[in-house]
């Protein structure tokens, strides 16, 4: 009886080297098959060492000194890590090699010029098969469903040329081996996971993309005459379609036009790639829904919250709860913008999840009810954890720019389910203040907005009870309605300016004498004594709670 060996796990270090080797990663020393699968990708922090999951792949950003590499290998060996990645050229001294052998941690080198963020994103893509809601048993065309790297390698074998699979925006979704046989522009594309803008502009000006999207057949593209050899090899590209929708394209770096047989093979491959890309998209949607259900179960604190935490890999871990949303007063008021708001929130949610995955050992994020909620594993005291969360939110907003007009609330530190529920409620309170009040900072904690949050809650209570303004404020409001005056605004501006008539009159764009006349009239009509601190406080509170000026 013949025994069929089990295929190597998707999330193994050997598979990572198969897919990213030669172009990005190189095994310097060690056994890539020692760990069955990678438990997670972690960025090494020498100041605040994170808690490592089992069989972690650690990105040693800035670790260059051989002595530091040796010390870190020892630490990672005791923590059960699978591998350490450092920037090439790697100092493979005898001491370093001995440390690799003693620790059992494989040492890898990252190619010069490759950004750490792009490596983390690629690793996240390769390891995603082990995430919630995925199924690695299905296959399409004899290849694992959704495995675009395996598809790219298969097409490369058929065409005898290095392949990239790209989306409509020329972002690299997957690539084959043998990229070192292509020209420098292809290597630059792989390292950046994006076709360089100068080449995209040239191809667009030549009408290549227009022809590509209009044709079902491969398009031959001559090299770019840029005065150098950056784009020295021709390309053959074909659009990947699902019906009338263009999902992306396949690009082969070739020495010349394809033969008739290889042209047919590329056309057939495009249909297979379409199935895999649709499976990736469908799988991402399923995974997103499953993860959203788990995050919702945790935040609501029901009977399934503990199990959901365990499935997310966050049980027993100190967590910071964050909320992110768009800084608009009420998106539901503009029905025409509902779809755009929903799409923008989903885009922000995906970007926020990726950002968290790059900086936190364990995290989960999902869009729930117009808010992107995130649970991120942290360490240290509550004050330190909150400060790190503020920095995390600030870094994310800086990266996405001002176009999205997003705000982030730091709900607080939590370990058990009831604390997580309270932290979520705190994040909601903060976000409400940031949407409804003019809060300057885009990232806030409760301490930053607590007074405004309490005032909004008092307003809710007044509305629920049907409270109306009474006393002096009621008399001033009635006078304004009857005479078209501005006594309420006058008193409010005076209180806001701490009695400074010059500032208050400037705020209302009236002359100081006019303002003084209105203020005297307000004291007469309302029966006010503005020298009485209790009356001033009562008016300020009534204006903040009962009056929407």
C-alpha positions as CSV (number, residue, x, y, z in Angstrom):
1,X,0.0,0.0,0.0
2,X,1.4,3.4,-1.0
3,X,1.2,6.2,1.5
4,X,0.5,9.6,0.1
5,X,2.4,12.2,2.1
6,X,0.5,15.1,3.5
7,X,1.1,18.4,1.7
8,X,3.1,21.0,3.5
9,X,1.0,23.3,5.6
10,X,0.1,26.6,3.9
11,X,1.6,28.7,6.8
12,X,5.0,27.0,6.9
13,X,8.3,28.7,6.8
14,X,9.3,26.5,3.9
15,X,6.3,27.7,1.9
16,X,7.1,31.4,2.7
17,X,10.6,30.8,1.3
18,X,9.2,29.1,-1.8
19,X,6.9,32.1,-2.5
20,X,9.1,35.0,-1.4
21,X,12.6,33.5,-1.8
22,X,15.1,34.9,-4.3
23,X,13.3,38.2,-4.6
24,X,12.6,39.1,-1.0
25,X,13.9,36.5,1.4
26,X,17.0,34.3,1.6
27,X,17.6,31.5,4.1
28,X,20.9,32.4,5.7
29,X,21.2,29.5,8.1
30,X,18.9,27.0,9.9
31,X,16.2,24.5,9.1
32,X,13.1,26.0,7.4
33,X,11.1,22.8,8.0
34,X,11.6,22.7,11.8
35,X,8.2,24.3,12.5
36,X,5.1,22.9,10.9
37,X,3.4,26.3,10.6
38,X,4.0,29.9,11.5
39,X,1.9,31.1,14.4
40,X,2.1,34.8,13.6
41,X,4.3,37.6,12.3
42,X,5.8,39.9,15.0
43,X,7.9,43.1,14.7
44,X,10.7,43.0,17.3
45,X,10.7,45.9,19.7
46,X,13.9,46.2,21.8
47,X,12.3,48.6,24.2
48,X,9.0,46.7,24.8
49,X,9.3,43.1,23.8
50,X,5.9,41.7,22.7
51,X,4.5,38.4,23.9
52,X,5.2,36.0,21.0
53,X,2.7,33.4,19.7
54,X,4.0,29.9,19.2
55,X,6.3,29.5,16.2
56,X,6.4,33.2,15.5
57,X,8.2,34.7,12.6
58,X,10.0,37.8,14.0
59,X,11.0,40.8,11.9
60,X,14.2,42.2,13.4
61,X,13.9,45.7,12.2
62,X,17.2,47.5,12.8
63,X,18.9,44.5,14.2
64,X,22.4,44.5,12.5
65,X,25.1,44.0,15.0
66,X,26.2,40.3,15.2
67,X,26.2,40.3,19.0
68,X,22.7,41.6,19.0
69,X,21.6,39.0,16.5
70,X,23.1,36.2,18.7
71,X,21.4,37.6,21.8
72,X,18.0,37.9,20.0
73,X,18.3,34.3,18.6
74,X,18.7,33.1,22.2
75,X,15.7,35.0,23.4
76,X,13.6,33.8,20.4
77,X,14.7,30.2,20.9
78,X,13.5,30.2,24.5
79,X,10.2,31.7,23.3
80,X,9.7,29.0,20.7
81,X,10.0,31.2,17.6
82,X,10.2,29.7,14.1
83,X,12.4,32.3,12.4
84,X,14.1,35.7,12.5
85,X,14.3,38.1,9.6
86,X,17.0,40.7,9.5
87,X,18.1,43.1,6.8
88,X,20.7,41.8,4.3
89,X,23.6,41.5,4.2
90,X,23.2,39.3,7.2
91,X,26.3,39.0,9.5
92,X,26.6,35.2,9.2
93,X,29.6,34.9,11.5
94,X,30.5,31.5,13.2
95,X,28.9,32.8,16.4
96,X,25.7,33.7,14.6
97,X,25.5,30.3,12.9
98,X,26.2,28.6,16.3
99,X,23.4,30.6,17.8
100,X,21.0,29.5,15.1
101,X,21.9,25.9,15.6
102,X,21.5,26.2,19.4
103,X,18.2,28.1,19.3
104,X,16.5,26.2,16.5
105,X,15.4,29.5,15.0
106,X,16.0,29.9,11.3
107,X,17.8,33.1,10.2
108,X,16.6,34.8,7.1
109,X,17.7,37.9,5.2
110,X,15.5,40.6,3.7
111,X,16.6,42.0,0.4
112,X,18.0,45.6,0.3
113,X,15.3,48.1,-0.8
114,X,12.3,46.0,0.3
115,X,10.2,47.9,2.9
116,X,9.5,46.1,6.1
117,X,5.8,47.1,5.8
118,X,5.5,45.4,2.4
119,X,7.1,42.3,3.8
120,X,4.7,42.2,6.7
121,X,1.7,42.7,4.3
122,X,2.9,39.9,2.0
123,X,3.4,37.5,5.0
124,X,0.0,38.4,6.2
125,X,-1.4,37.5,2.7
126,X,0.5,34.2,2.7
127,X,-0.5,33.2,6.2
128,X,-4.2,34.2,5.8
129,X,-5.2,30.7,5.1
130,X,-4.9,30.0,8.8
131,X,-7.2,32.8,9.8
132,X,-10.8,32.6,10.9
133,X,-13.3,31.5,8.4
134,X,-11.0,30.0,5.8
135,X,-11.1,26.6,4.2
136,X,-8.0,25.1,2.7
137,X,-9.6,21.9,1.3
138,X,-11.3,23.4,-1.8
139,X,-9.3,23.4,-5.1
140,X,-9.8,25.1,-8.5
141,X,-8.1,23.7,-11.6
142,X,-6.0,21.4,-9.4
143,X,-4.6,24.2,-7.3
144,X,-5.6,25.3,-3.8
145,X,-8.5,27.6,-4.0
146,X,-7.5,31.3,-3.8
147,X,-3.8,30.5,-3.8
148,X,-2.7,33.1,-6.4
149,X,1.0,32.4,-5.7
150,X,0.6,28.8,-6.7
151,X,-1.4,29.9,-9.8
152,X,1.4,32.4,-10.7
153,X,4.0,29.6,-10.5
154,X,1.9,27.3,-12.6
155,X,1.5,29.9,-15.3
156,X,5.2,30.7,-15.2
157,X,5.9,27.0,-15.9
158,X,3.5,27.0,-18.9
159,X,5.0,30.2,-20.4
160,X,8.6,29.7,-19.3
161,X,8.5,33.3,-18.0
162,X,8.3,35.1,-14.6
163,X,4.7,36.1,-13.9
164,X,2.9,38.7,-11.8
165,X,-0.9,38.8,-11.1
166,X,-2.1,42.4,-10.5
167,X,-5.4,44.1,-9.7
168,X,-7.0,46.9,-11.6
169,X,-4.8,49.5,-9.8
170,X,-1.5,47.7,-10.8
171,X,-1.0,46.4,-7.3
172,X,0.8,43.0,-7.2
173,X,-1.5,40.3,-5.7
174,X,1.0,37.5,-6.4
175,X,4.1,36.6,-8.3
176,X,5.9,33.5,-9.5
177,X,9.5,32.5,-8.9
178,X,12.4,33.3,-11.3
179,X,11.8,37.1,-11.0
180,X,15.5,37.5,-10.9
181,X,15.5,36.6,-14.7
182,X,13.4,39.7,-15.5
183,X,14.6,43.3,-15.8
184,X,15.1,45.8,-12.9
185,X,11.7,47.3,-13.3
186,X,10.1,43.9,-12.5
187,X,12.2,43.6,-9.3
188,X,11.2,47.1,-8.3
189,X,7.6,46.2,-8.9
190,X,7.9,43.1,-6.7
191,X,9.6,45.0,-3.9
192,X,7.1,47.7,-3.9
193,X,4.1,45.5,-4.6
194,X,3.0,48.1,-7.1
195,X,4.0,48.9,-10.7
196,X,6.1,52.1,-10.4
197,X,4.1,55.2,-11.2
198,X,6.4,56.3,-14.1
199,X,5.8,53.0,-15.9
200,X,2.1,53.1,-15.2
201,X,1.9,56.6,-16.6
202,X,3.9,55.6,-19.7
203,X,1.6,52.5,-20.3
204,X,-1.5,54.6,-19.8
205,X,-0.3,57.2,-22.3
206,X,0.4,54.5,-24.8
207,X,-3.1,53.2,-24.4
208,X,-1.9,49.8,-23.1
209,X,-4.5,49.7,-20.3
210,X,-7.3,50.7,-22.6
211,X,-6.4,48.0,-25.1
212,X,-5.9,45.5,-22.3
213,X,-9.4,46.1,-20.8
214,X,-11.1,46.1,-24.2
215,X,-9.5,42.9,-25.5
216,X,-9.9,39.2,-24.5
217,X,-6.6,38.4,-26.1
218,X,-3.0,38.9,-24.8
219,X,-1.4,42.3,-25.5
220,X,2.3,42.6,-26.4
221,X,4.1,45.6,-24.9
222,X,7.5,46.8,-26.1
223,X,10.1,47.9,-23.6
224,X,10.0,51.5,-22.3
225,X,12.6,53.7,-24.0
226,X,13.8,55.4,-20.8
227,X,17.4,55.7,-21.8
228,X,18.4,52.8,-19.5
229,X,17.7,49.1,-19.1
230,X,15.1,49.4,-16.2
231,X,12.3,48.2,-18.5
232,X,14.4,46.2,-21.0
233,X,12.3,43.1,-21.5
234,X,9.0,43.1,-23.4
235,X,5.8,42.2,-21.6
236,X,2.7,40.1,-22.6
237,X,-0.4,40.9,-20.6
238,X,-4.0,39.7,-20.5
239,X,-7.0,41.0,-18.7
240,X,-8.6,38.8,-16.1
241,X,-12.4,39.0,-16.4
242,X,-15.5,37.8,-14.6
243,X,-18.2,38.5,-17.2
244,X,-18.0,42.2,-18.1
245,X,-16.0,43.0,-14.9
246,X,-12.2,43.3,-15.2
247,X,-10.8,41.9,-12.0
248,X,-7.1,42.4,-12.8
249,X,-4.4,41.2,-15.2
250,X,-1.6,38.8,-15.7
251,X,1.8,40.1,-16.8
252,X,4.7,38.0,-18.2
253,X,8.2,39.3,-18.8
254,X,9.2,37.6,-22.1
255,X,11.9,37.7,-24.6
256,X,9.5,38.1,-27.5
257,X,6.0,37.4,-28.7
258,X,4.4,34.2,-27.5
259,X,3.8,31.2,-29.7
260,X,0.3,30.2,-30.7
261,X,0.3,27.4,-28.1
262,X,1.5,29.7,-25.3
263,X,-0.9,32.4,-26.3
264,X,-3.8,29.9,-25.9
265,X,-2.3,28.7,-22.6
266,X,-2.3,32.3,-21.3
267,X,-5.9,32.8,-22.4
268,X,-6.9,29.6,-20.6
269,X,-4.9,30.7,-17.5
270,X,-6.7,34.0,-17.4
271,X,-10.0,32.2,-16.9
272,X,-8.6,30.1,-14.1
273,X,-7.1,33.2,-12.4
274,X,-10.6,34.8,-12.6
275,X,-12.0,31.9,-10.6
276,X,-9.3,32.1,-8.0
277,X,-9.6,35.9,-7.7
278,X,-13.4,35.6,-7.2
279,X,-12.7,32.9,-4.6
280,X,-10.3,35.2,-2.8
281,X,-12.9,38.0,-2.8
282,X,-15.7,35.7,-1.7
283,X,-13.4,34.2,1.0
284,X,-12.5,37.6,2.2
285,X,-16.2,38.6,2.5
286,X,-17.0,35.3,4.4
287,X,-14.0,35.8,6.7
288,X,-14.9,39.5,7.3
289,X,-18.5,38.4,8.3
290,X,-17.3,35.7,10.6
291,X,-14.7,38.0,12.2
292,X,-17.4,40.7,12.6
293,X,-19.7,38.2,14.3
294,X,-17.0,37.2,16.7
295,X,-16.0,40.7,17.5
296,X,-19.6,41.6,18.0
297,X,-20.1,38.7,20.4
298,X,-17.2,39.9,22.4
299,X,-18.3,43.5,22.6
300,X,-21.9,42.7,23.5
301,X,-20.7,40.4,26.3
302,X,-23.2,37.6,25.8
303,X,-22.9,34.0,26.7
304,X,-20.7,33.3,23.6
305,X,-18.3,36.2,24.3
306,X,-15.6,34.0,26.0
307,X,-15.7,31.4,23.2
308,X,-15.5,34.2,20.6
309,X,-12.4,35.7,22.4
310,X,-10.8,32.2,22.3
311,X,-11.5,31.8,18.6
312,X,-10.0,35.2,18.0
313,X,-6.9,34.2,19.9
314,X,-7.4,36.9,22.5
315,X,-8.6,35.1,25.6
316,X,-6.7,36.0,28.8
317,X,-4.8,38.8,27.1
318,X,-4.9,42.5,28.2
319,X,-6.7,44.3,25.4
320,X,-7.2,47.9,24.4
321,X,-10.6,48.7,22.8
322,X,-10.6,51.3,20.1
323,X,-13.3,52.8,17.9
324,X,-12.9,54.5,14.6
325,X,-15.5,56.3,12.5
326,X,-15.9,59.2,10.1
327,X,-16.0,62.6,11.7
328,X,-19.5,63.5,10.4
329,X,-22.4,64.5,12.5
330,X,-24.9,61.9,11.3
331,X,-24.2,60.0,8.0
332,X,-27.8,58.6,8.0
333,X,-29.1,62.2,7.4
334,X,-27.7,62.1,3.9
335,X,-29.3,59.1,2.3
336,X,-27.5,59.7,-1.0
337,X,-24.2,59.4,0.8
338,X,-25.0,56.2,2.7
339,X,-23.4,53.8,0.2
340,X,-20.2,56.0,0.0
341,X,-20.0,56.2,3.8
342,X,-20.4,52.4,4.1
343,X,-17.8,51.8,1.5
344,X,-15.4,54.2,3.1
345,X,-15.9,52.7,6.5
346,X,-15.1,49.2,5.1
347,X,-12.0,50.5,3.4
348,X,-10.9,52.1,6.7
349,X,-11.7,49.0,8.6
350,X,-9.5,46.8,6.3
351,X,-6.7,49.4,6.5
352,X,-7.0,49.7,10.3
353,X,-6.9,45.9,10.7
354,X,-3.8,45.7,8.5
355,X,-2.2,48.5,10.5
356,X,-3.0,46.7,13.8
357,X,-1.6,43.4,12.5
358,X,1.7,45.1,11.7
359,X,2.2,46.7,15.1
360,X,0.4,44.3,17.5
361,X,1.1,40.6,18.2
362,X,-2.7,39.9,18.2
363,X,-5.6,41.9,17.2
364,X,-9.1,41.8,15.6
365,X,-11.1,44.5,14.0
366,X,-14.6,44.7,12.4
367,X,-17.1,47.3,11.2
368,X,-20.2,47.2,13.4
369,X,-23.0,49.7,13.1
370,X,-21.0,52.5,11.4
371,X,-18.0,52.1,13.7
372,X,-14.8,50.1,13.2
373,X,-14.1,48.4,16.5
374,X,-10.7,47.0,17.3
375,X,-9.3,44.8,20.0
376,X,-5.5,44.9,20.3
377,X,-3.3,43.0,22.6
378,X,-1.1,45.4,24.8
379,X,1.3,45.2,27.7
380,X,2.3,47.5,30.5
381,X,0.3,49.6,32.9
382,X,-3.2,51.0,31.9
383,X,-1.7,54.5,31.5
384,X,1.1,53.1,29.3
385,X,-1.3,51.0,27.3
386,X,-3.7,53.9,26.6
387,X,-0.8,56.2,25.6
388,X,0.5,53.5,23.2
389,X,-3.1,53.2,21.8
390,X,-3.2,56.9,21.2
391,X,0.1,56.8,19.4
392,X,-1.2,53.8,17.3
393,X,-4.3,55.7,16.3
394,X,-2.4,58.8,15.5
395,X,0.1,57.0,13.3
396,X,-2.8,55.3,11.4
397,X,-4.5,58.6,10.8
398,X,-1.3,60.2,9.7
399,X,-0.8,57.4,7.1
400,X,-4.2,57.6,5.6
401,X,-4.2,61.5,5.4
402,X,-7.0,64.0,5.9
403,X,-9.2,62.8,3.0
404,X,-11.2,60.3,5.1
405,X,-11.9,62.7,8.0
406,X,-11.7,59.8,10.5
407,X,-11.5,60.0,14.3
408,X,-10.3,57.4,16.8
409,X,-11.5,56.8,20.3
410,X,-9.4,54.9,22.9
411,X,-11.9,53.0,25.1
412,X,-9.6,51.8,27.7
413,X,-7.8,48.6,28.9
414,X,-9.7,45.4,29.6
415,X,-8.9,41.8,30.3
416,X,-12.2,40.0,31.0
417,X,-15.5,40.3,29.1
418,X,-17.3,42.7,31.4
419,X,-14.4,45.1,31.2
420,X,-14.3,44.8,27.4
421,X,-18.1,45.7,27.3
422,X,-17.5,48.8,29.4
423,X,-14.5,49.8,27.3
424,X,-16.6,49.5,24.2
425,X,-19.3,51.8,25.8
426,X,-16.6,54.3,26.7
427,X,-15.4,54.3,23.1
428,X,-18.9,55.0,21.9
429,X,-19.3,57.9,24.3
430,X,-16.0,59.4,23.1
431,X,-17.0,59.0,19.4
432,X,-20.3,60.6,20.0
433,X,-18.6,63.7,21.5
434,X,-16.1,63.8,18.6
435,X,-18.9,63.7,16.0
436,X,-21.2,66.2,17.7
437,X,-18.9,68.6,19.3
438,X,-15.9,70.5,17.9
439,X,-13.1,68.4,19.3
440,X,-9.7,69.4,17.9
441,X,-7.8,66.2,18.4
442,X,-8.5,63.3,16.0
443,X,-7.6,60.7,18.7
444,X,-9.2,61.0,22.2
445,X,-9.5,59.2,25.5
446,X,-12.3,59.7,28.0
447,X,-10.2,62.1,30.0
448,X,-10.1,64.4,27.0
449,X,-13.8,64.6,26.5
450,X,-15.5,63.5,29.8
451,X,-17.2,66.8,30.5
452,X,-18.7,67.0,27.0
453,X,-19.8,63.3,27.3
454,X,-21.6,64.0,30.6
455,X,-23.4,67.1,29.1
456,X,-24.6,65.0,26.2
457,X,-25.9,62.4,28.5
458,X,-27.7,65.0,30.6
459,X,-29.2,66.4,27.4
460,X,-30.5,62.9,26.6
461,X,-32.1,62.6,30.0
462,X,-33.7,66.0,29.6
463,X,-35.1,65.0,26.2
464,X,-36.4,61.7,27.6
465,X,-38.2,63.6,30.4
466,X,-39.5,66.3,28.1
467,X,-37.7,69.0,30.0
468,X,-38.1,72.6,28.7
469,X,-36.1,75.7,29.7
470,X,-37.5,77.4,32.7
471,X,-36.9,80.7,34.5
472,X,-34.7,83.4,33.1
473,X,-33.6,81.4,30.0
474,X,-37.3,80.7,29.1
475,X,-38.1,84.4,29.4
476,X,-35.2,85.3,27.1
477,X,-36.1,82.7,24.5
478,X,-39.7,83.9,24.4
479,X,-38.6,87.5,24.0
480,X,-36.3,86.5,21.1
481,X,-39.1,84.7,19.4
482,X,-41.5,87.6,19.7
483,X,-39.2,90.4,18.9
484,X,-36.5,88.8,16.7
485,X,-33.9,89.8,19.2
486,X,-30.6,88.0,20.1
487,X,-30.6,88.1,23.9
488,X,-29.9,84.3,24.3
489,X,-26.9,84.5,22.0
490,X,-25.7,87.7,23.8
491,X,-25.8,86.1,27.2
492,X,-24.2,82.9,25.9
493,X,-21.4,84.8,24.2
494,X,-20.8,86.8,27.4
495,X,-20.6,83.7,29.5
496,X,-18.3,82.0,27.0
497,X,-16.0,85.0,27.0
498,X,-15.9,85.1,30.9
499,X,-17.5,88.6,30.8
500,X,-15.0,90.0,28.3
501,X,-17.3,92.3,26.2
502,X,-14.7,92.9,23.5
503,X,-14.2,89.1,22.9
504,X,-18.0,88.4,23.1
505,X,-19.0,91.2,20.7
506,X,-16.3,90.1,18.2
507,X,-17.7,86.5,18.4
508,X,-21.2,87.9,17.4
509,X,-19.9,90.4,14.9
510,X,-21.5,93.4,16.6
511,X,-20.2,96.7,18.0
512,X,-19.3,96.7,21.7
513,X,-21.9,99.4,22.5
514,X,-24.6,97.3,20.7
515,X,-23.5,94.3,22.7
516,X,-23.6,96.2,26.0
517,X,-27.1,97.4,25.2
518,X,-28.3,93.9,24.4
519,X,-26.7,92.5,27.6
520,X,-28.5,95.2,29.7
521,X,-31.8,94.4,28.0
522,X,-31.2,90.6,28.7
523,X,-30.8,91.3,32.4
524,X,-34.0,93.3,32.5
525,X,-36.1,90.8,30.5
526,X,-34.7,87.7,32.2
527,X,-34.5,89.2,35.7
528,X,-30.8,88.2,35.8
529,X,-28.1,89.1,38.2
530,X,-25.0,88.2,36.2
531,X,-22.9,89.0,39.3
532,X,-24.3,86.0,41.0
533,X,-22.1,82.9,40.3
534,X,-25.0,80.5,41.0
535,X,-27.1,82.2,38.3
536,X,-24.2,82.2,35.9
537,X,-23.6,78.5,36.4
538,X,-27.3,77.7,36.1
539,X,-27.5,79.6,32.8
540,X,-24.3,77.9,31.4
541,X,-25.7,74.5,32.3
542,X,-29.1,75.2,30.8
543,X,-27.5,76.5,27.6
544,X,-25.3,73.5,27.3
545,X,-28.1,71.0,27.9
546,X,-31.4,72.5,26.9
547,X,-30.6,75.1,24.2
548,X,-29.3,74.3,20.7
549,X,-28.1,77.7,19.7
